[in-house]
Amino acid sequence: MEEKKIICITCPLGCDIVVRGEGKKVVSIEGHTCKRGETYASDEFLAPVRILTSSVKVTGARSPLVPVRSRTPIPKDMLLQCVEKLRTLELKAPVGLYDVVVPDILDTGVDIVTSTAVESIK
């Protein structure tokens, strides 16, 4: 049986939660004080996800980079592969806020979007 210790981040309490499971099945969850903590711990044990934040090169602007993020969380085990994909990109200014940089990155179903607008050098 696998055991994973998780600090819950869904509220300021930061409960220390212990999840035990076998394969893709949760057997027990202990230490949570609310239903949100139980759900978070179960999800983190079975399929952890994270919001990806990074930057992409941009030409024709005052700044050489534009910040980007995933529109929704990405499976944690795919983060590095997604960053490698972003490293190969180069955008051309102007770039709008929330422009889609990479639709459906690596077939995750998640779009990568800009976090700020970048104007062209005039």
Buried (B, 14 or more C-beta within 10 A) or exposed (E): EEEBEBEBEBEEEEBEBBBBBEEEEBEEBEBBEEEEBBBBBBBBBEEEBEEBEBBBBBEEBEEEEBEBBBBEBBBEEBBEEBEEBBEEEEBEBBBEEEBEBBEEBBEBEBBBBBEEEBEEEE
